Amino acid sequence: MEDSYTLIGKGINRVDAVAKVTGKAKYCSDYFEPDLLVGMVLRSPYAHAKIKNIDTKEAEKLEGVEAVLTYKTVPNTKFPTAGHPYSLDPSHRDIEDYSLLTDKARFVGDAVAAVVATDELIAKKALKLIKIDYEVLPFVTDQEEAIKEGAPIIHKERPNNIISDFGITVGDPEKVFENADKIYKNQYETQIVQHCQMETHNTIAKIDEKDRLVIITSTQIPHIVRRIVSQACNLPIGKIRVIKPYVGGGFGGKQDAVIEPLTAAMCLAVNGRPVRLQLSREEAIIASRTRHAMRVNIKLALSKDNKIEGYDIENLVNNGAYASHGHSIAMSAGSKIRPLYDIKAEKYRPKTIYTNLPVAGAMRAYGIPQICFVIECMVEDVCTDLNIDPIDFRLNNFIKEGHIDKASNLVVRTFGLPECLKRGRKLIDWDRKRNLYKNQKGPIRKGVGMACFSYFSGTWPVSLEAAGTRIVMNQDGSVQVQVGATEIGQGSDTVLSQMAAETIGIPFDMVTLVSNQDTDVTPFDSGAYASRQSFIAGQAVKKAATEVKRKVLEIASDKCGLDRELLDIKDGKIIEKGIKREIYTLKEIAMEAYYDKEKYAPITSDLTVKVKNNAIAYGATFVEVEVDIRTGKIKVLDIYNIHDSGKILNKKLAEGQVDGGVSMALGFALSEKFIIDEKTGAVINNNLLHYKIPTIMDTPKINSEFVDTYDPTSSYGQKSLGENTTISPAPAIRNAVLNATGVAFNKLPMDPQSVFEKFKEVGLI
């Protein structure tokens, strides 16, 4: 089947490309209402402080101020913010620890009051007039310090500051370590980073003519936002409508209901008048979500024939002031090790810990960039100690196709990772350069490195995986497709359109996919996350498109007298198979379906699929670096991101995913970090001048390669790709620096200052 595709695999331009580059695409900022009010938030200057008294009288008197909100005037319901499907199992639900406005600030930037005013200037003035008497409390920013006896208690429900310490044991780790020929131990650490998507969080809330709350918001999870706002504001879910317009990037940062509940409360406080709340860049950096910092102690068991026998991993996860996605990310990190190396046993011991820092939540690849850094650095260190080629060592330790994960029972049906490594070895000229760069002297040194990963194509079996699709054939034979799958810039609207056209048998331009999700009319889907869209929603689209095609052919069969099995649709025409005789146009069949007086039945399909499988994707990064010993500057000279993502649905879009993912990973590896003031707990670089994301001048040419496999459980052979692209570059760069200098960096980022200090410590400077 895969060889006969006419649209799947083609580099078709994005369906939203012209609208975006010409400015026709409407983002949340482009929505306006008559007399639209402005909401703004007062944020705590303290990392940990109890509000003793709050005086809003002066702010309320200011002309143009319509409402002032505090914890006293909004519902005091605690709610979760994470964008997960609701769990019927109470023990599996997200932690309800968040308030619309708090009476106890838990990080610098926590929301303690809010105003609604006629314009931004008045709102800013009003915020300054709010007087708060704080009882300043001790704070803690380090996850290890937070779980020591006597540490400040951040949430009374968790007096030890541990959100969860649930882990997993597979096999018999104690026996494995007892029988190991060699045992390696080390500690690795990753930092807090921010998504820095182009569009900051932005929401409008209003009460419509039917007395319903309408929320227009930049989100990855419109259906879940509806449920969370319902809980936070004590409103029936049927009284809430959420509309998601074009979104200017999310990367997981909009997989939380960050500002929607508060915007809704602002709207209700002014009797339903429309209110906009939009975060400034400075607010978005500290008051939305971040990537979890992890401090990982790892122990690895090795056999005499250099086989990895098992791991023992302790992962201390800095979750910041609220749970958000909480322990889910810590557990996700641990789950991606087993389908990679063929180990006998694993003991994974994560602790997700509250601290007085900005809230950590979902960020591209959901904990895997952190744990991949740990695993792939550890493997490299083992290879360095044993003087073994790192590619050969990995190839000798990989699982095989058909492997069944002992914890999840997921089956590895396609495994293109060995081919990824073989291709990368050739592209980077690995063997020659590894030999060339031995024993370098002088201030400028070069090296090559690599790292690999596994990633899933959704969340099954941990969480519900379902998606809805509605297809309606128009009178001219074209179709309109509605999906719950949320386009946030990753290209899902385009590939889902390709799927619909491919399955029905019509030209691509005969498909119109409705880009804006609206919970009033859009089929249910839990949202854009877990690189699930093409794998999960693709199955719904294919099933719905197949039903549309069947209905078309049934009408055509009845009309011409040939059995349905003898007919097909090609290029928008009904043909007789074999002789490829054109019988009808789609327009003729569609018109008959709409207007036949006896057989009237417009051609539609409206369905939901529940997906109970998962496809495991793989990949590797190969990199060449240049290191200036004198300055600590690391320059990436060449980089290849190579993927086994099954059948590539759209080569052009896939290459774009690699470009963006690798760029994010370069920042994670080399420059991005939160700088925390130890005296106050404040993030002191919460702006794009001092928070160092890579510029185009810092970005090398990014090369992408794809190993062709075909996963039989998916709709068109595809596996995940979007988040995968950002996982392995950081450890690959670190391993290349090790090759170049002989110095192992076990903490990110490897920015010039920290690299210089490390070189000084080991005597290179």
N, C-alpha and C positions, 0 to 999 in steps of 0.2 A: 504493500500500500504506500509506504513512504516514498518509493521511487516515482510514483505517479502524481505527486502533488504539482499543482500548477501555480498556487499562490503561497503555500506554506514554504518557508525557506527563502523567499524572495526579499530583496532589500527594498521594500515598498516604503515610500515616504510616510512620515507620521500623519495621521488624519487631522491632527491639531496644529501642524507645523505652520501653515500660512496664517491661521488665526493668531497664533502667538507672536510671530515675527512682525505682523502688521498692526498689532495692538487691538485687534477685534475681539480677542478672547477676554471674557469678563471674569476677573478675579474678584475676591471679596471686596477689595478696595474700590472696585468699579461699581459697586451697588450703592445706591443712595435712596433715601426716603425723604419726603418733605419734613422739614423741622427735625432732622436727624440730630440727636443729642450725642454728646461725647462722654464716655466713661473713662475714668483714670483711677489708678490704684495707689494708695499710700503703702509704702513698704518699710519693714522694720530696719532700723540702722544697726540692730544688735543681732548677734548670732543666736542668742538664747535669752529671752526676757518675757516675764509675765506682765500683762497689762493690768496695772492697779486702777487706773482711771483714764477715761477717754472723754474729752470735751469737744463737741462738734458745733457748739452754738455759733461761734464766729463764722465758721464755714457756711453754715446754713443761712446766715443773714446776707451773705454776699449775693449781689444781684446777678442773676443768670444761673445760680446753683439750683437745680431741681430736686436733688436728693443727696443725702450723705448716709452712707451705709457703714455699720460696724457689726461686730459679732452679736451685739444686743438686738439689732433690727432685722437680721436675716435668719432664715431657718437654721437651727443648730444641729441639723442632721449630719452625721458623719457619713461619708461616702467614699468609694474607691474612684480613682481616676483612670486606671489602666484600661486600654482598649482591647479587652478579651471578650469572647463570647461568655454570656452568663453561665455559671455552673449550677446545676441543680443540687450538686453535692456541696453543702456548706463548708466542708473542710478544704475544698478546692477553690473557693472564691477569693477574689482579690481583697486585700485588707482594707477595711473602711476606717481610715485614719485622717481623712482630709475634711476640712471645713471651708465653707464659702469665704468666711473671714475668721481669723483666729484671735483668741484672747491670750494666746501664748505663742510668741514668735520663736521659730525653731531654726531659722537661718537668716543671714543678712539678705533681705529681699522678700521675706515672707509677707503675705498680704494681710494687713491689719485694719485697713479701712478703705473706702472707695467713695468717689463722688460722681454725680451725673450733672453735667452742666451744658449750657448752650454752645460753648466752644471750648477749644483746648486751652486757651490762655486763662479763662475763668476757672477751668478745672484745676489747672496747675496752682493758681492762687489759692483756691479752696483747700487743696491738700496741705499747703503751708500753714493754714489757719487751724488745722486740727491739732489739738493739744493732747499729748499722750504722756501719762506718768508711768514709766516702766520700772519694774523691779528686775534689774539686770542679774542674770544667772550665769554660773560657770558654763563654759561650752567645750565641746570636743570635736575635732575635725578628722582625727585619724581613727580608722576602724579598729585597730588593735587596742588603742587607748580607750576606746568607747566601751569595750567589753571587760575592762579591768574593774576590780572592786573599787567602789567609791567614785566611779565616773558619773557625770551628770546624767540624770534620767530624762530622756527626750520625750518619750510617750509613757505615761504611767501604766498602760496596758502591757508594756514590754520593759520591765524594770532592769533587765540586763542588756537592753538595747539590741537584742538579737531578734530580728524579724522572723527568721527561721533558720534552722540548722539541719533540715532534712537533707539526707544524702543518699547514696546508693552504693551497694557492694555487689560486684559480679564475680562469681568464682570464689576461690579461696586465696585471698591475698597473702595471708600469713604463711601459708605453705609455699607459695610462689617465692616469697622473699627468703624463706628459710633455705630453699634449694637453689637460689640464684648463684651464678658464678661471680657476678659483680653487681654491686648496688651503687647507683649514682644518686646524689642528693643536691638540690640547689633551690634557690629562691629567685622568683622573677616578679616584676611589678609593672603594672600599666597604670596610666594616669587618667584623670578626668578630662574629657574633651566634649565639645559642643557641636551640634549639627550644623549650625550656621547656614541653614537653607536661605535662599534668596528672599522669600516672603516670610515675614514674621507672623506670629499668630494673630488672627484677625477675625472678629465675630460681630454680627449685627443681630439683635434680638428685637422683636416687635410682637404686639398682639394684633391679629388680623380681624377682618370683619366678621369672622365666625367665632370670635373670642378664643382663638387658639394661639399658642405661643409659636411663632415662626423664628427659627434660628438659621441664619445664613453664615456659614463658617468655613474656614480653611482647615479641613480635617482629613484624616485618612480613614475615619471610622464613623460615617454619618449615622448608621443605625445604632451603634453603641453609644454615641453621644446622646441620642434621644433617650435611651434607657437611663444613663447616668444623670442627665438633667432632671428627668422625672424623679429620681431618688433624691437628688440634692435639694430640689425646690418643692418637694412634696406635691407634685402635679401628676395627674393621670397621664400615662404615656400616650393615650389617644388624643390628648389635648396639645401634643407637641409635634411640630413638623420641622425636620432638619433638611436644609438644602446645601449641598456641597457644589460650589462652582469650580472653575479652574483653580488648581492649587499650585503655588510656586515652590514646590519641594516640601518634603516632610522628613524623610530618612528615619522615621520612627519617632521623631519629636512631636508629631501630630497624631501619634497613636495613643495619646492620652487626651482626656477632656480637660485641658489645661485652663482655658478661660471661658468656655461655653457656659458652665453653671453660674459663674459670677455675672456674666453678661445678662443671662436670663434674670437673675435676681435684680440687677440694675433696672431692667425693663419693667419688671413687676413693681419696683419701688416708685416708678413714675407713671403708674396706671396704664402700662402697656404702650407708652410712646416708644418710638424706635430709638435704640441706643447702640452705638458702636464702641467696642473696646478693642484697641489694637496695641500690641506691645511694641515699644521702641526696641531698637537693636540691643541696647544696654539691658533692658528688662528681659528680652528674650534669652539672652545668654545666661542670666542667673536664675530667672523665674519660670522657665519652661521645663526642659528636661536635659539631662546630660548622659554621657556614657559612664557606666560604673568603673571606678578605679578598682583594680584587683591586686591583692598581694598573695602570691601562690607559693606554697612550699611543696615541692614535688620530690618523690622518691621513685626511682625506676629500677626494675630488676632485669638483668641481662643474663642469658644462658651462655654456655661455652661456645656455641656456634653463632654468637652475636645476634640472637633472637630476643626481641623485647618480650618479656614474659608477663609483665604487669606494671601497674602504676599504683602509687598511694599519693593522693593529692589533697592537700588542705588549701581551701580557697577562702580568703577573707575579703568580703565584698563590701565596699563603701557605698551605701545606698542613699546617703544624704538624709534629709529631714523627714521625708514621707515615703511610704512604701511603693507607690506607683506600681510598676511591674514586679518589683520586689524579688522574691526568691525564684520566680519563673526564669529570670535571666541567668541566675547562677546555675540552675538545673539544666537549662539549655546549653550552657557552656560545657558542662560535663558530658552531655549526650553525644557530642560530635567527635569524641575520641574513638569510641568503640568501632565504628564502621570504617576506620582508617587503617590502624595497625592491628595485626592479628594477635592480640594478647589473650592470655589465659585468665587473668584476673584484674579487677580494678576496684579500688576503694576511693570513692570520691566524697570528700567531707567539706561541703561549703557552709559558710556562715554569712548570711546577709544582715548587715549591721546598720542601724540608725546612727547618723552623725549630724552635727549642726552645719551641714553644707547644702548647697542647692540639690534639688531632687534628681536622682538618677532614674532613668527609665529606659524605654526601648531606643536603641540606635542601631543603625544598619549592621546587620548580622548578629544582633541579639546575644552578645556575650562571647561569640566565637572569635572575633579578632583578638581578644584578650587571652583566651585559653590556647588559641593557635600559636600566639607568641610564646607562651610557656612551653608547649609540647615541642614545637619545631626548633626552639632554641636548645631545649634539653637534648633532643636527638642530635643536633649539630655538635653540642659539647661532647656527647658520647663518641661521635665520629672523630672529633679532634683528638680526644684522649686515646682512641684506639688506632688512629692514623688510617681510617677507612674512608673511602670515597662516600660522601653523603648521599649521592644518588643511588649507588649500588646498595648501600645499607638500607635505604628506604624500600627499594624494590624487593629486597630480601625479606622485608618485614610486613609488607602489605597483606591485607585480607585478599580473598579470591572472589571472583564472581560467583554468586549463589550463597554468599555468606549471610547468615541470619543473626541479627543482633540479639544477644541473650536477654537484654532488658526490655526491649520494645517489640521484639519479634519482627522487626522490619527486615525485608529481604533485599539484598543488593542484587538487582537483576541485570544491571549493566555497570561495568567498572572500567572506565577508560583512563584511570589515573596513571597506570604504567606507561601508556602511550603519551600522556601529557609530559611525563618526565623524559621520555626518550626524545620527544620533539624539542623540549626546552634545552636539553643537553646539546643538541645540534645547533639550535638557533643562537644560543649565547656563546657557542664555541668553548664549551665547558672544559674539556680535557686539556686543550692547549693552554687556556688561560690559567687554569689551576696550577699547571706546571710552571708557566711563565711568571706568575706572581709569588712564587716561593721566595722566602728570604730577602724581601725587599729592604732597601735602605733609603735614606733621604726623606725629605719632608712630604713629598707627594707619593701616595701609595694606592694601588688599585687592587680590587678583589672581586670575585664573583660568589654569589650565594643563591640559595633557593629555599623554598618552603612549600608545603602542600596542605590541603585541607579537605574535609568533607562537610557537606551542608544538606539540609533536607528541603523538601518542596511543599512545605506546609507544616501543620502542627499535630496531625494525627500520629499516634493514638492519645496524645496528652489532652487534646482539646477537640471540640466539635469542628468539623470541616464541612461546610455546606455553601452552596452558591445558587443563586437564582438567575434565570434568563427569561425574557419575554421577547418573542419575535412576531412581528405583524407584517404580512405582505401587503403592499400597497396595490392599487388598481393597475399600475403599470408593470408589476412584477418585481419592483425593487422592494427592499425590506427595511424596516426600522427595528433596531435591536436595543433593548434596555437590559442593562446588567446592574447588579449590585456592586460588582467589582469596581473599585475606586481608582480612577486615573489620577496620579499625583505627579506626573512627569516621567514615569518609567516606561510609558508606551503601551500600556495594556489595552487602551481603546483601539490601537492600531492592530495588534496581533489578534485580538478577539474579533475584529472586523474581518481579518484574513481568514480566521477559522469559519466564520459564518458563511462567507463567500465560497470558500473551498468546499464546504460540506453540501451546501445547496446546489452549487454548480453555476454560480453567477459571477459576472465581473465584479471586481473590488469596488468600483464606483457605484454599484447598485446597492451597497450597504450603507446605511446611516446609523451609527451607534451614538446614542444619546449620552453625552459626556457628563452632564450634571446629574449627580444623584439627588433624589428627592424622596424622603421616606414616605411621603404620601402615595407615590406611584411606583417607585423603583423596587424591584424584587429584593428580598433580603440577602445580604452578604455581610459578613462580619468586618470586612475592610481590607485595606492594603497593608499587609505585613507578612513576615515569614516567607517572602518570595513565593507566595502561594497563588498569585493571580492566574498565571497561564495554566498552571497544573490543576487547580481546583475549579476556577471559573471556566476554564477551557472545556472541562467535561460537561458542564451545564450548557454551554454554547453549542457544543457538538451535538448533544442530545436534542436540544430544541431545534437546531437547524435540520437534523435528520428527520424530525417529526414534520417540519414544514415541507421538506422535500417529499416525504411519503404522501402527504395530503395533495401536493401538486400532481404527483404521478398517478394517484388514485383517480383524480378528476380527468386527467389526460387519458388514462386507461379506459375509463367509462365512456369517454367521448370518442375514442378511435377504435375501441374493440380489442386492442392488444393487451395481453397480460402485463401487469405493472412491472414484473421482473424483466420484461423485454425493453423497458423504457429507461431513459436516463436524462439528466439535465446537464447540458454542456454550454457554457458561455451564455446562459440565459435562455436557452432554447431546449425544448423537449425533443429528444431524438430517439430513434429506434436503434438499440444497440447492434453491434456487428456491422450493419451496413451504414450506420451513422446518418440515417435519413432524418432530415428535419421534419417534424410533424406539426408542432405548434410553437409559438412564442410564449414566453411566460406571461406577457400581457394578456394574451387571449385567454389563458387559463384563469388568471387573476380576475379578469372582468366577469368571466362566467361564475366564479366563486362569489363575487359580490352581487351579481344582478340576476342570476338565473331564478325565475319565479318559483320553480319547484324545488331546486336543490341549493338554495341560498345558504352559504356557509363560508364566510371569509376565512382565509388561511392564516391561522395563528398557532403559536405554541407558547405556553406559559408554565414553567416548571422549575423545580428545585432539585438539585442532586445532593445527596450526602456521600461524601467521599471517605472511604475507609481504607485508604492505602497511602503510601508515601514513596516518593522516588528520591534516592540519595544521589546528589550531584558531587562532583569532585573537581579539583583543579590544582594548579601550582603556579608559583611566580618564580621567575629567574631574573636575576638582576646583576648588573656590573656597576660598581661604585668607585669613586675617587675620593680619597680622604686626605685632607691637609692636616698634617700632624701639628703644625704651628698654631692653627686657629681653631681646630676642632670641627671645621666645616666638612660635611659629607655631601658629595654631589652624586646624584644618580645619573650615570652615563647612558645606560641601556636597561630596558625593563620589558619583560614579556609576561603577560597574564594569559595562562593557557587553561581551557575549561573543558571538562566533560559535563555538558549540560543537556545531553541527549540531542534530539533533533533541534537545531537552531531555527526558530520560527521566522526571524527577520534579521538577517546578517547586519544590516545597517544599524538597527536599534541595539543589537547585541554589542557591537563595537562601541556604541555610545555609552552603554552601561559600563563597559570596561574602562573607558576613558574617565568617567565620573568616579567610579569606585576606586580605581588606583590613585586618582588625585586625592581623594579623601584619606586613603591609606598613607600617602606620602606625608600628609600633615600629622597623622597619628604617629608615624614613625619618627619624624624629624623635627617637628616644631611646635605642635599644638599642646597646650596644657593650661590649666587654671593655676594662677599664682595667688595663693591664699596668704593674707596678712595674718601672721601668727598671733598678733595682739588683739585683733578684732574678729577674726574669722571671715572677713569680707574677701570676695574675689576682686582683686585690684586691677585685673586686665579684662573687664567686661565690655570691651569694645573692639572693633575690627582693626584698630591701629595697633593695639598691644596684644591682642589674641592672634597668634601668627598662623593663619591659614595660608597654604602655598599660593603664590601668584602664578601667572602664566610664565614669568621669568624663572620660577623655581621648578617648573614642570618639564620633564624631558618628553621626548616622543614616546607615547605609550602604545605598545604593540599588543595586539590580541590574536589569539589562535584558538580554534575550537576543534576538539576531537569528536568525530561523528559517531554517536551511538544512538540507539532507538529504544526508549523505555516502553515496554508493552502495556503498562498500567495507565499511561497518560493518553490524552486525546489524540495527540499527533507525534508521540515519541519524545516530547520535551521534558526537561527537568529544570530545576530552578537556576537562575543566573544573577538576578539583580543585586542581592546582598553579597553573593559569593565573591564578587570582584574585589571587595575591599578587605578580605580576610587575611590573605597570606603575604602581601607585600612587606609589611613591617618586619616579620621575622626573616624574610629573605634578605632585606637590606641589612639587618643586624648581622646575619650570617656572612654576608659579603664583607662587612667591616671587619669581622673576625678573621676572615681569610686574608684581608689586606694588611691588617695590623697585628694580629695575634691577640687582640684585646676583646674580651667578651663583655658586651653591654647587656645587663640583665634588667634594666629599667628604662622605660620610655618616658618622654621622647629622647632621642639622641640628638638634642639641639647642640649648637656649638659650645655653649657654656659648660654643659654637663660632660660632653665629650672631651673638651680641653682639660677639665678637672680630673677626669678618669685617666687621661694620658699622663698627667702630672703625677697622679697617685702611683701608677705602675712604672714610672721612670722613663717614659718615652720623651717627655719634655724635661 
